[in-house]
Amino acid sequence: MRYRIKLRLNSNERTHQDLIRLIDEAIAMQNSFLQTANPPTKDILVAIENAAECAQPLLKKEWERVKRGERPFRIVRNTMLAVISIATCSFVWFLFWVRLKP
C-alpha cells in the first residue's frame, strides 16, 4: 500500500512530500517496534494518525482539482459549450427567419 500511495503523489509538491515523510516514519516506527517484545502501540497509532490527518486535506484538494478538471480540458469544454450555444441559437434564428420570410 505504501508504494501504491507514493506512486499517486507528486514528489515535487511540499504537502505531498510531507505526507510521504509521515507515512515513511509511521512504517519505520512500526517495523522497529516489531522487534521488541512489548511494542508501544500508542506511539505507532499516533504516527499513523498524523499521516491520516495530513492526508485528509491533501486528498480533498486533489479531489476538487480532479472534479474541476485539468486546465486544457476546461478550456476545450468551455470553448465547445460556447460554440454549441452559438450554433444552436444560429440554427433556431435561421429556422424562424426562413419561416417568416415571404
C-alpha positions as CSV (number, residue, x, y, z in Angstrom):
1,M,0.0,0.0,0.0
2,R,2.9,2.3,0.8
3,Y,4.1,2.3,-2.8
4,R,0.6,2.5,-4.3
5,I,0.2,5.7,-2.3
6,K,3.6,7.0,-3.3
7,L,3.0,6.4,-6.9
8,R,-0.1,8.6,-6.8
9,L,1.7,11.5,-5.1
10,N,3.7,14.2,-6.7
11,S,7.1,14.3,-5.0
12,N,7.7,17.9,-6.2
13,E,4.9,19.3,-4.1
14,R,5.6,20.2,-0.5
15,T,2.4,18.8,1.0
16,H,2.9,15.5,-0.9
17,Q,6.5,15.3,0.4
18,D,5.2,15.8,4.0
19,L,2.7,13.0,3.6
20,I,5.3,10.7,2.2
21,R,7.6,11.5,5.1
22,L,4.8,10.9,7.7
23,I,3.9,7.5,6.1
24,D,7.6,6.5,6.0
25,E,8.0,7.5,9.7
26,A,4.9,5.5,10.7
27,I,6.1,2.4,8.8
28,A,9.7,2.7,10.2
29,M,8.3,3.1,13.7
30,Q,6.0,0.1,13.2
31,N,8.9,-2.0,11.8
32,S,11.3,-1.1,14.6
33,F,8.7,-1.9,17.3
34,L,8.0,-5.4,15.7
35,Q,11.5,-6.4,17.1
36,T,10.6,-5.6,20.7
37,A,8.7,-7.9,23.0
38,N,6.2,-5.3,24.2
39,P,5.8,-2.6,21.5
40,P,4.3,0.8,22.5
41,T,1.3,0.6,20.1
42,K,0.1,4.1,21.2
43,D,3.2,5.7,19.6
44,I,2.5,3.8,16.4
45,L,-1.1,4.8,16.3
46,V,-0.2,8.4,16.9
47,A,2.2,8.3,13.9
48,I,-0.5,6.7,11.7
49,E,-3.0,9.3,12.9
50,N,-0.6,12.1,12.0
51,A,-0.2,10.7,8.5
52,A,-4.0,10.4,8.2
53,E,-4.5,14.0,9.3
54,C,-2.0,15.2,6.7
55,A,-3.7,13.1,4.0
56,Q,-7.3,14.4,4.5
57,P,-6.8,18.0,3.3
58,L,-4.5,16.8,0.6
59,L,-7.0,14.3,-0.7
60,K,-9.8,16.9,-0.5
61,K,-7.7,19.4,-2.5
62,E,-6.8,16.8,-5.1
63,W,-10.4,15.6,-5.4
64,E,-11.6,19.2,-6.0
65,R,-8.9,19.6,-8.7
66,V,-10.0,16.3,-10.4
67,K,-13.7,17.3,-10.3
68,R,-12.8,20.7,-11.8
69,G,-10.7,19.1,-14.5
70,E,-7.3,20.0,-15.8
71,R,-6.8,23.4,-17.4
72,P,-6.6,22.2,-21.1
73,F,-9.8,20.1,-20.5
74,R,-11.6,23.1,-19.0
75,I,-10.6,25.4,-21.9
76,V,-11.8,22.9,-24.5
77,R,-15.0,22.2,-22.6
78,N,-15.8,25.9,-22.2
79,T,-15.0,26.7,-25.8
80,M,-17.1,23.8,-27.1
81,L,-20.0,25.0,-24.8
82,A,-19.8,28.4,-26.4
83,V,-19.6,27.1,-29.9
84,I,-22.5,24.7,-29.4
85,S,-24.6,27.5,-27.8
86,I,-23.9,29.9,-30.7
87,A,-24.6,27.2,-33.3
88,T,-27.9,26.3,-31.6
89,C,-29.0,29.9,-31.4
90,S,-28.0,30.5,-35.0
91,F,-29.9,27.4,-36.2
92,V,-33.1,28.5,-34.2
93,W,-32.8,32.0,-35.6
94,F,-32.4,30.6,-39.1
95,L,-35.5,28.4,-38.8
96,F,-37.6,31.4,-37.6
97,W,-36.1,33.6,-40.4
98,V,-37.0,31.1,-43.1
99,R,-40.5,30.7,-41.7
100,L,-41.1,34.4,-41.5
101,K,-39.7,35.1,-45.0
102,P,-42.5,35.6,-47.5
